[in-house]
Amino acid sequence: MFEKEIPKHQRMLESELERTISWLKTEQIPSEDYVKTLNVVERLNDMMEKEKPSSVSKETMLTVAANLLGIILIIKHENVNVITSKALGFVFRLR
């Protein structure tokens, strides 16, 4: 349902990698072409690894969780003790 669209350059790398690996299956192992092609496969793998998007760091997740907890605490406090919403100014803002 919410599949990410794979970028064109990523699809091209994957198809080239598949084509190269299938060609390797037809070659004899001790040949020079096999070694050269194997180096190309390693380089393609490295390129694909570099292209992957980085995941969210633990520090960012911790910051978001702390901000949400602070907002919830402020809202709960304002429900019990009616004060103005100036308390939201204490929440850390993204830069």
Biopython code that builds the backbone (N, CA, C, O; Angstrom):
import numpy as np
from Bio.PDB.StructureBuilder import StructureBuilder

atoms = [
    (1, "MET", "N", (0.820, -1.186, 0.000)),
    (1, "MET", "CA", (0.000, 0.000, 0.000)),
    (1, "MET", "C", (0.869, 1.257, 0.000)),
    (1, "MET", "O", (0.665, 2.157, -0.816)),
    (2, "PHE", "N", (1.836, 1.317, 0.916)),
    (2, "PHE", "CA", (2.696, 2.485, 1.012)),
    (2, "PHE", "C", (4.104, 2.155, 0.574)),
    (2, "PHE", "O", (5.065, 2.533, 1.245)),
    (3, "GLU", "N", (4.245, 1.462, -0.532)),
    (3, "GLU", "CA", (5.576, 1.097, -1.022)),
    (3, "GLU", "C", (6.303, 2.332, -1.506)),
    (3, "GLU", "O", (5.731, 3.187, -2.183)),
    (4, "LYS", "N", (7.580, 2.412, -1.147)),
    (4, "LYS", "CA", (8.398, 3.505, -1.644)),
    (4, "LYS", "C", (8.775, 3.220, -3.087)),
    (4, "LYS", "O", (9.092, 2.086, -3.449)),
    (5, "GLU", "N", (8.739, 4.244, -3.892)),
    (5, "GLU", "CA", (9.146, 4.079, -5.277)),
    (5, "GLU", "C", (10.668, 4.036, -5.327)),
    (5, "GLU", "O", (11.346, 4.903, -4.775)),
    (6, "ILE", "N", (11.189, 3.023, -5.991)),
    (6, "ILE", "CA", (12.642, 2.868, -6.097)),
    (6, "ILE", "C", (13.144, 3.848, -7.147)),
    (6, "ILE", "O", (12.623, 3.880, -8.262)),
    (7, "PRO", "N", (14.160, 4.656, -6.800)),
    (7, "PRO", "CA", (14.693, 5.612, -7.778)),
    (7, "PRO", "C", (15.234, 4.909, -9.018)),
    (7, "PRO", "O", (15.634, 3.745, -8.969)),
    (8, "LYS", "N", (15.238, 5.640, -10.127)),
    (8, "LYS", "CA", (15.650, 5.072, -11.409)),
    (8, "LYS", "C", (17.090, 4.577, -11.363)),
    (8, "LYS", "O", (17.385, 3.494, -11.868)),
    (9, "HIS", "N", (17.994, 5.355, -10.763)),
    (9, "HIS", "CA", (19.398, 4.929, -10.714)),
    (9, "HIS", "C", (19.567, 3.661, -9.885)),
    (9, "HIS", "O", (20.437, 2.842, -10.178)),
    (10, "GLN", "N", (18.742, 3.492, -8.853)),
    (10, "GLN", "CA", (18.798, 2.267, -8.041)),
    (10, "GLN", "C", (18.330, 1.070, -8.868)),
    (10, "GLN", "O", (18.938, 0.000, -8.812)),
    (11, "ARG", "N", (17.256, 1.247, -9.631)),
    (11, "ARG", "CA", (16.764, 0.161, -10.491)),
    (11, "ARG", "C", (17.802, -0.202, -11.544)),
    (11, "ARG", "O", (17.997, -1.378, -11.854)),
    (12, "MET", "N", (18.467, 0.812, -12.092)),
    (12, "MET", "CA", (19.485, 0.556, -13.113)),
    (12, "MET", "C", (20.656, -0.231, -12.522)),
    (12, "MET", "O", (21.166, -1.159, -13.148)),
    (13, "LEU", "N", (21.074, 0.145, -11.317)),
    (13, "LEU", "CA", (22.165, -0.585, -10.663)),
    (13, "LEU", "C", (21.774, -2.033, -10.410)),
    (13, "LEU", "O", (22.566, -2.948, -10.637)),
    (14, "GLU", "N", (20.545, -2.233, -9.938)),
    (14, "GLU", "CA", (20.081, -3.594, -9.658)),
    (14, "GLU", "C", (20.026, -4.437, -10.930)),
    (14, "GLU", "O", (20.447, -5.594, -10.932)),
    (15, "SER", "N", (19.508, -3.860, -12.003)),
    (15, "SER", "CA", (19.407, -4.640, -13.243)),
    (15, "SER", "C", (20.794, -4.949, -13.806)),
    (15, "SER", "O", (21.028, -6.044, -14.320)),
    (16, "GLU", "N", (21.705, -3.996, -13.710)),
    (16, "GLU", "CA", (23.075, -4.233, -14.191)),
    (16, "GLU", "C", (23.759, -5.297, -13.347)),
    (16, "GLU", "O", (24.488, -6.138, -13.873)),
    (17, "LEU", "N", (23.528, -5.264, -12.053)),
    (17, "LEU", "CA", (24.100, -6.273, -11.159)),
    (17, "LEU", "C", (23.554, -7.658, -11.492)),
    (17, "LEU", "O", (24.314, -8.625, -11.552)),
    (18, "GLU", "N", (22.259, -7.760, -11.706)),
    (18, "GLU", "CA", (21.658, -9.046, -12.067)),
    (18, "GLU", "C", (22.213, -9.564, -13.393)),
    (18, "GLU", "O", (22.523, -10.748, -13.526)),
    (19, "ARG", "N", (22.333, -8.671, -14.364)),
    (19, "ARG", "CA", (22.861, -9.060, -15.675)),
    (19, "ARG", "C", (24.303, -9.552, -15.551)),
    (19, "ARG", "O", (24.678, -10.546, -16.173)),
    (20, "THR", "N", (25.101, -8.862, -14.756)),
    (20, "THR", "CA", (26.505, -9.239, -14.585)),
    (20, "THR", "C", (26.632, -10.565, -13.856)),
    (20, "THR", "O", (27.471, -11.390, -14.216)),
    (21, "ILE", "N", (25.824, -10.779, -12.850)),
    (21, "ILE", "CA", (25.880, -12.048, -12.116)),
    (21, "ILE", "C", (25.448, -13.204, -13.011)),
    (21, "ILE", "O", (26.048, -14.279, -12.975)),
    (22, "SER", "N", (24.408, -12.984, -13.815)),
    (22, "SER", "CA", (23.989, -14.064, -14.720)),
    (22, "SER", "C", (25.079, -14.370, -15.754)),
    (22, "SER", "O", (25.245, -15.523, -16.151)),
    (23, "TRP", "N", (25.820, -13.349, -16.190)),
    (23, "TRP", "CA", (26.922, -13.574, -17.122)),
    (23, "TRP", "C", (28.050, -14.342, -16.440)),
    (23, "TRP", "O", (28.716, -15.163, -17.070)),
    (24, "LEU", "N", (28.263, -14.076, -15.152)),
    (24, "LEU", "CA", (29.317, -14.787, -14.409)),
    (24, "LEU", "C", (29.050, -16.291, -14.362)),
    (24, "LEU", "O", (29.983, -17.093, -14.362)),
    (25, "LYS", "N", (27.798, -16.657, -14.324)),
    (25, "LYS", "CA", (27.449, -18.079, -14.257)),
    (25, "LYS", "C", (27.897, -18.837, -15.503)),
    (25, "LYS", "O", (28.139, -20.043, -15.450)),
    (26, "THR", "N", (28.006, -18.131, -16.613)),
    (26, "THR", "CA", (28.393, -18.799, -17.858)),
    (26, "THR", "C", (29.906, -18.869, -18.052)),
    (26, "THR", "O", (30.388, -19.655, -18.868)),
    (27, "GLU", "N", (30.644, -18.069, -17.326)),
    (27, "GLU", "CA", (32.102, -18.024, -17.472)),
    (27, "GLU", "C", (32.776, -19.120, -16.653)),
    (27, "GLU", "O", (32.224, -19.630, -15.678)),
    (28, "GLN", "N", (33.978, -19.460, -17.079)),
    (28, "GLN", "CA", (34.773, -20.405, -16.305)),
    (28, "GLN", "C", (35.516, -19.616, -15.225)),
    (28, "GLN", "O", (35.978, -18.497, -15.451)),
    (29, "ILE", "N", (35.612, -20.215, -14.076)),
    (29, "ILE", "CA", (36.130, -19.509, -12.907)),
    (29, "ILE", "C", (37.579, -19.037, -13.059)),
    (29, "ILE", "O", (37.847, -17.899, -12.672)),
    (30, "PRO", "N", (38.503, -19.780, -13.568)),
    (30, "PRO", "CA", (39.879, -19.279, -13.575)),
    (30, "PRO", "C", (40.198, -18.250, -14.669)),
    (30, "PRO", "O", (41.346, -17.816, -14.768)),
    (31, "SER", "N", (39.246, -17.859, -15.470)),
    (31, "SER", "CA", (39.551, -16.936, -16.571)),
    (31, "SER", "C", (39.744, -15.501, -16.071)),
    (31, "SER", "O", (39.292, -15.139, -14.985)),
    (32, "GLU", "N", (40.426, -14.698, -16.890)),
    (32, "GLU", "CA", (40.669, -13.298, -16.546)),
    (32, "GLU", "C", (39.372, -12.497, -16.572)),
    (32, "GLU", "O", (39.158, -11.610, -15.745)),
    (33, "ASP", "N", (38.508, -12.822, -17.537)),
    (33, "ASP", "CA", (37.228, -12.120, -17.623)),
    (33, "ASP", "C", (36.380, -12.332, -16.371)),
    (33, "ASP", "O", (35.665, -11.432, -15.929)),
    (34, "TYR", "N", (36.471, -13.519, -15.816)),
    (34, "TYR", "CA", (35.718, -13.821, -14.605)),
    (34, "TYR", "C", (36.181, -12.921, -13.457)),
    (34, "TYR", "O", (35.360, -12.366, -12.726)),
    (35, "VAL", "N", (37.488, -12.781, -13.304)),
    (35, "VAL", "CA", (38.036, -11.957, -12.224)),
    (35, "VAL", "C", (37.651, -10.491, -12.421)),
    (35, "VAL", "O", (37.274, -9.816, -11.464)),
    (36, "LYS", "N", (37.742, -9.996, -13.657)),
    (36, "LYS", "CA", (37.380, -8.613, -13.945)),
    (36, "LYS", "C", (35.896, -8.370, -13.663)),
    (36, "LYS", "O", (35.517, -7.352, -13.083)),
    (37, "THR", "N", (35.078, -9.315, -14.082)),
    (37, "THR", "CA", (33.645, -9.168, -13.875)),
    (37, "THR", "C", (33.295, -9.249, -12.396)),
    (37, "THR", "O", (32.390, -8.561, -11.926)),
    (38, "LEU", "N", (34.002, -10.077, -11.683)),
    (38, "LEU", "CA", (33.781, -10.165, -10.240)),
    (38, "LEU", "C", (34.108, -8.835, -9.562)),
    (38, "LEU", "O", (33.420, -8.427, -8.626)),
    (39, "ASN", "N", (35.147, -8.169, -10.028)),
    (39, "ASN", "CA", (35.475, -6.840, -9.492)),
    (39, "ASN", "C", (34.359, -5.836, -9.791)),
    (39, "ASN", "O", (34.043, -4.981, -8.962)),
    (40, "VAL", "N", (33.770, -5.948, -10.977)),
    (40, "VAL", "CA", (32.663, -5.063, -11.337)),
    (40, "VAL", "C", (31.466, -5.326, -10.421)),
    (40, "VAL", "O", (30.793, -4.388, -9.995)),
    (41, "VAL", "N", (31.205, -6.586, -10.122)),
    (41, "VAL", "CA", (30.098, -6.939, -9.233)),
    (41, "VAL", "C", (30.331, -6.340, -7.843)),
    (41, "VAL", "O", (29.402, -5.815, -7.230)),
    (42, "GLU", "N", (31.552, -6.418, -7.354)),
    (42, "GLU", "CA", (31.864, -5.847, -6.043)),
    (42, "GLU", "C", (31.657, -4.337, -6.043)),
    (42, "GLU", "O", (31.124, -3.781, -5.083)),
    (43, "ARG", "N", (32.079, -3.671, -7.118)),
    (43, "ARG", "CA", (31.897, -2.223, -7.211)),
    (43, "ARG", "C", (30.424, -1.852, -7.283)),
    (43, "ARG", "O", (29.997, -0.870, -6.676)),
    (44, "LEU", "N", (29.645, -2.635, -8.025)),
    (44, "LEU", "CA", (28.207, -2.370, -8.107)),
    (44, "LEU", "C", (27.540, -2.557, -6.745)),
    (44, "LEU", "O", (26.672, -1.775, -6.357)),
    (45, "ASN", "N", (27.948, -3.587, -6.034)),
    (45, "ASN", "CA", (27.411, -3.793, -4.683)),
    (45, "ASN", "C", (27.746, -2.621, -3.777)),
    (45, "ASN", "O", (26.894, -2.162, -3.015)),
    (46, "ASP", "N", (28.973, -2.134, -3.850)),
    (46, "ASP", "CA", (29.376, -0.985, -3.037)),
    (46, "ASP", "C", (28.553, 0.246, -3.388)),
    (46, "ASP", "O", (28.147, 0.999, -2.503)),
    (47, "MET", "N", (28.307, 0.451, -4.680)),
    (47, "MET", "CA", (27.512, 1.596, -5.111)),
    (47, "MET", "C", (26.076, 1.491, -4.596)),
    (47, "MET", "O", (25.479, 2.493, -4.203)),
    (48, "MET", "N", (25.532, 0.294, -4.600)),
    (48, "MET", "CA", (24.168, 0.112, -4.115)),
    (48, "MET", "C", (24.089, 0.353, -2.616)),
    (48, "MET", "O", (23.106, 0.913, -2.131)),
    (49, "GLU", "N", (25.109, -0.062, -1.877)),
    (49, "GLU", "CA", (25.124, 0.156, -0.432)),
    (49, "GLU", "C", (25.194, 1.644, -0.106)),
    (49, "GLU", "O", (24.562, 2.104, 0.845)),
    (50, "LYS", "N", (25.958, 2.393, -0.891)),
    (50, "LYS", "CA", (26.086, 3.832, -0.651)),
    (50, "LYS", "C", (24.794, 4.560, -0.975)),
    (50, "LYS", "O", (24.520, 5.603, -0.382)),
    (51, "GLU", "N", (23.999, 4.049, -1.885)),
    (51, "GLU", "CA", (22.786, 4.703, -2.332)),
    (51, "GLU", "C", (21.621, 4.522, -1.365)),
    (51, "GLU", "O", (20.640, 5.262, -1.443)),
    (52, "LYS", "N", (21.709, 3.563, -0.466)),
    (52, "LYS", "CA", (20.600, 3.311, 0.445)),
    (52, "LYS", "C", (20.438, 4.493, 1.393)),
    (52, "LYS", "O", (21.420, 5.035, 1.900)),
    (53, "PRO", "N", (19.192, 4.885, 1.627)),
    (53, "PRO", "CA", (18.970, 5.997, 2.546)),
    (53, "PRO", "C", (19.313, 5.592, 3.975)),
    (53, "PRO", "O", (19.111, 4.450, 4.385)),
    (54, "SER", "N", (19.826, 6.542, 4.702)),
    (54, "SER", "CA", (20.200, 6.244, 6.086)),
    (54, "SER", "C", (18.947, 6.225, 6.957)),
    (54, "SER", "O", (17.968, 6.916, 6.672)),
    (55, "SER", "N", (18.991, 5.442, 7.997)),
    (55, "SER", "CA", (17.857, 5.367, 8.902)),
    (55, "SER", "C", (17.957, 6.488, 9.935)),
    (55, "SER", "O", (18.990, 7.148, 10.051)),
    (56, "VAL", "N", (16.899, 6.690, 10.664)),
    (56, "VAL", "CA", (16.856, 7.743, 11.675)),
    (56, "VAL", "C", (17.733, 7.330, 12.844)),
    (56, "VAL", "O", (17.657, 6.197, 13.320)),
    (57, "SER", "N", (18.559, 8.250, 13.299)),
    (57, "SER", "CA", (19.481, 7.929, 14.385)),
    (57, "SER", "C", (18.730, 7.809, 15.712)),
    (57, "SER", "O", (17.625, 8.326, 15.870)),
    (58, "LYS", "N", (19.351, 7.123, 16.646)),
    (58, "LYS", "CA", (18.742, 6.943, 17.967)),
    (58, "LYS", "C", (18.633, 8.263, 18.709)),
    (58, "LYS", "O", (17.696, 8.475, 19.479)),
    (59, "GLU", "N", (19.598, 9.154, 18.474)),
    (59, "GLU", "CA", (19.556, 10.461, 19.139)),
    (59, "GLU", "C", (18.351, 11.275, 18.670)),
    (59, "GLU", "O", (17.712, 11.956, 19.473)),
    (60, "THR", "N", (18.042, 11.209, 17.385)),
    (60, "THR", "CA", (16.890, 11.921, 16.854)),
    (60, "THR", "C", (15.600, 11.359, 17.422)),
    (60, "THR", "O", (14.699, 12.108, 17.799)),
    (61, "MET", "N", (15.516, 10.040, 17.483)),
    (61, "MET", "CA", (14.324, 9.407, 18.055)),
    (61, "MET", "C", (14.145, 9.794, 19.514)),
    (61, "MET", "O", (13.023, 10.033, 19.962)),
    (62, "LEU", "N", (15.243, 9.857, 20.258)),
    (62, "LEU", "CA", (15.187, 10.239, 21.666)),
    (62, "LEU", "C", (14.724, 11.689, 21.810)),
    (62, "LEU", "O", (13.936, 12.001, 22.702)),
    (63, "THR", "N", (15.209, 12.574, 20.939)),
    (63, "THR", "CA", (14.802, 13.974, 20.980)),
    (63, "THR", "C", (13.314, 14.121, 20.696)),
    (63, "THR", "O", (12.618, 14.874, 21.378)),
    (64, "VAL", "N", (12.830, 13.407, 19.696)),
    (64, "VAL", "CA", (11.407, 13.457, 19.350)),
    (64, "VAL", "C", (10.563, 12.923, 20.499)),
    (64, "VAL", "O", (9.539, 13.514, 20.843)),
    (65, "ALA", "N", (10.981, 11.813, 21.095)),
    (65, "ALA", "CA", (10.234, 11.236, 22.211)),
    (65, "ALA", "C", (10.209, 12.185, 23.401)),
    (65, "ALA", "O", (9.175, 12.327, 24.054)),
    (66, "ALA", "N", (11.327, 12.835, 23.692)),
    (66, "ALA", "CA", (11.379, 13.778, 24.812)),
    (66, "ALA", "C", (10.475, 14.973, 24.545)),
    (66, "ALA", "O", (9.802, 15.455, 25.457)),
    (67, "ASN", "N", (10.451, 15.456, 23.309)),
    (67, "ASN", "CA", (9.562, 16.570, 22.971)),
    (67, "ASN", "C", (8.101, 16.181, 23.116)),
    (67, "ASN", "O", (7.307, 16.948, 23.659)),
    (68, "LEU", "N", (7.740, 15.000, 22.638)),
    (68, "LEU", "CA", (6.355, 14.545, 22.772)),
    (68, "LEU", "C", (5.956, 14.381, 24.228)),
    (68, "LEU", "O", (4.847, 14.741, 24.621)),
    (69, "LEU", "N", (6.866, 13.836, 25.028)),
    (69, "LEU", "CA", (6.591, 13.691, 26.455)),
    (69, "LEU", "C", (6.402, 15.058, 27.103)),
    (69, "LEU", "O", (5.509, 15.235, 27.932)),
    (70, "GLY", "N", (7.235, 16.019, 26.732)),
    (70, "GLY", "CA", (7.096, 17.371, 27.269)),
    (70, "GLY", "C", (5.775, 18.004, 26.885)),
    (70, "GLY", "O", (5.136, 18.653, 27.714)),
    (71, "ILE", "N", (5.354, 17.827, 25.642)),
    (71, "ILE", "CA", (4.072, 18.381, 25.194)),
    (71, "ILE", "C", (2.918, 17.756, 25.957)),
    (71, "ILE", "O", (1.996, 18.447, 26.389)),
    (72, "ILE", "N", (2.980, 16.437, 26.119)),
    (72, "ILE", "CA", (1.915, 15.747, 26.859)),
    (72, "ILE", "C", (1.856, 16.228, 28.305)),
    (72, "ILE", "O", (0.772, 16.463, 28.840)),
    (73, "LEU", "N", (3.023, 16.373, 28.942)),
    (73, "LEU", "CA", (3.047, 16.865, 30.327)),
    (73, "LEU", "C", (2.490, 18.281, 30.435)),
    (73, "LEU", "O", (1.770, 18.591, 31.384)),
    (74, "ILE", "N", (2.812, 19.134, 29.482)),
    (74, "ILE", "CA", (2.301, 20.507, 29.491)),
    (74, "ILE", "C", (0.783, 20.517, 29.321)),
    (74, "ILE", "O", (0.077, 21.245, 30.018)),
    (75, "ILE", "N", (0.289, 19.704, 28.390)),
    (75, "ILE", "CA", (-1.159, 19.655, 28.160)),
    (75, "ILE", "C", (-1.883, 19.118, 29.390)),
    (75, "ILE", "O", (-2.925, 19.648, 29.774)),
    (76, "LYS", "N", (-1.345, 18.079, 30.004)),
    (76, "LYS", "CA", (-1.963, 17.534, 31.225)),
    (76, "LYS", "C", (-1.962, 18.570, 32.341)),
    (76, "LYS", "O", (-2.943, 18.709, 33.071)),
    (77, "HIS", "N", (-0.863, 19.290, 32.466)),
    (77, "HIS", "CA", (-0.776, 20.315, 33.514)),
    (77, "HIS", "C", (-1.776, 21.440, 33.248)),
    (77, "HIS", "O", (-2.386, 21.955, 34.185)),
    (78, "GLU", "N", (-1.951, 21.825, 31.989)),
    (78, "GLU", "CA", (-2.900, 22.883, 31.662)),
    (78, "GLU", "C", (-4.343, 22.429, 31.848)),
    (78, "GLU", "O", (-5.219, 23.259, 32.093)),
    (79, "ASN", "N", (-4.608, 21.133, 31.738)),
    (79, "ASN", "CA", (-5.959, 20.640, 32.018)),
    (79, "ASN", "C", (-6.287, 20.755, 33.501)),
    (79, "ASN", "O", (-7.412, 21.091, 33.870)),
    (80, "VAL", "N", (-5.299, 20.474, 34.349)),
    (80, "VAL", "CA", (-5.512, 20.534, 35.798)),
    (80, "VAL", "C", (-5.464, 21.984, 36.274)),
    (80, "VAL", "O", (-6.377, 22.433, 36.967)),
    (81, "ASN", "N", (-4.434, 22.708, 35.921)),
    (81, "ASN", "CA", (-4.255, 24.105, 36.330)),
    (81, "ASN", "C", (-4.353, 24.970, 35.071)),
    (81, "ASN", "O", (-3.438, 24.997, 34.248)),
    (82, "VAL", "N", (-5.457, 25.660, 34.940)),
    (82, "VAL", "CA", (-5.685, 26.432, 33.724)),
    (82, "VAL", "C", (-4.709, 27.612, 33.686)),
    (82, "VAL", "O", (-4.763, 28.520, 34.516)),
    (83, "ILE", "N", (-3.829, 27.567, 32.706)),
    (83, "ILE", "CA", (-2.909, 28.673, 32.441)),
    (83, "ILE", "C", (-2.852, 28.883, 30.937)),
    (83, "ILE", "O", (-3.393, 28.085, 30.172)),
    (84, "THR", "N", (-2.206, 29.943, 30.520)),
    (84, "THR", "CA", (-2.133, 30.211, 29.080)),
    (84, "THR", "C", (-1.167, 29.249, 28.414)),
    (84, "THR", "O", (-0.426, 28.541, 29.095)),
    (85, "SER", "N", (-1.170, 29.218, 27.100)),
    (85, "SER", "CA", (-0.342, 28.282, 26.334)),
    (85, "SER", "C", (1.081, 28.774, 26.131)),
    (85, "SER", "O", (1.767, 28.313, 25.219)),
    (86, "LYS", "N", (1.533, 29.695, 26.958)),
    (86, "LYS", "CA", (2.906, 30.174, 26.831)),
    (86, "LYS", "C", (3.908, 29.098, 27.236)),
    (86, "LYS", "O", (5.100, 29.220, 26.955)),
    (87, "ALA", "N", (3.442, 28.074, 27.878)),
    (87, "ALA", "CA", (4.330, 26.995, 28.312)),
    (87, "ALA", "C", (4.891, 26.225, 27.124)),
    (87, "ALA", "O", (5.938, 25.587, 27.241)),
    (88, "LEU", "N", (4.215, 26.275, 25.988)),
    (88, "LEU", "CA", (4.713, 25.572, 24.808)),
    (88, "LEU", "C", (6.006, 26.190, 24.284)),
    (88, "LEU", "O", (6.686, 25.570, 23.466)),
    (89, "GLY", "N", (6.356, 27.366, 24.722)),
    (89, "GLY", "CA", (7.597, 28.000, 24.327)),
    (89, "GLY", "C", (8.817, 27.267, 24.857)),
    (89, "GLY", "O", (9.925, 27.464, 24.360)),
    (90, "PHE", "N", (8.623, 26.426, 25.858)),
    (90, "PHE", "CA", (9.746, 25.672, 26.431)),
    (90, "PHE", "C", (10.110, 24.439, 25.625)),
    (90, "PHE", "O", (11.162, 23.843, 25.856)),
    (91, "VAL", "N", (9.258, 24.042, 24.679)),
    (91, "VAL", "CA", (9.499, 22.849, 23.875)),
    (91, "VAL", "C", (10.618, 23.145, 22.885)),
    (91, "VAL", "O", (10.642, 24.207, 22.264)),
    (92, "PHE", "N", (11.526, 22.219, 22.745)),
    (92, "PHE", "CA", (12.673, 22.361, 21.816)),
    (92, "PHE", "C", (12.169, 22.451, 20.389)),
    (92, "PHE", "O", (11.350, 21.636, 19.965)),
    (93, "ARG", "N", (12.649, 23.435, 19.646)),
    (93, "ARG", "CA", (12.239, 23.603, 18.254)),
    (93, "ARG", "C", (13.347, 23.150, 17.335)),
    (93, "ARG", "O", (14.530, 23.304, 17.638)),
    (94, "LEU", "N", (12.943, 22.576, 16.182)),
    (94, "LEU", "CA", (13.919, 22.139, 15.180)),
    (94, "LEU", "C", (14.540, 23.349, 14.508)),
    (94, "LEU", "O", (13.896, 24.386, 14.348)),
    (95, "ARG", "N", (15.777, 23.207, 14.123)),
    (95, "ARG", "CA", (16.480, 24.332, 13.484)),
    (95, "ARG", "C", (16.687, 24.061, 12.037)),
    (95, "ARG", "O", (17.261, 24.889, 11.330)),
]
sb = StructureBuilder()
sb.init_structure("model")
sb.init_model(0)
sb.init_chain("A")
sb.init_seg("    ")
for serial, (resi, resn, name, xyz) in enumerate(atoms, 1):
    if name == "N":
        sb.init_residue(resn, " ", resi, " ")
    sb.init_atom(name, np.array(xyz, "f"), 0.0, 1.0, " ", f" {name:<3s}", serial, name[0])
structure = sb.get_structure()
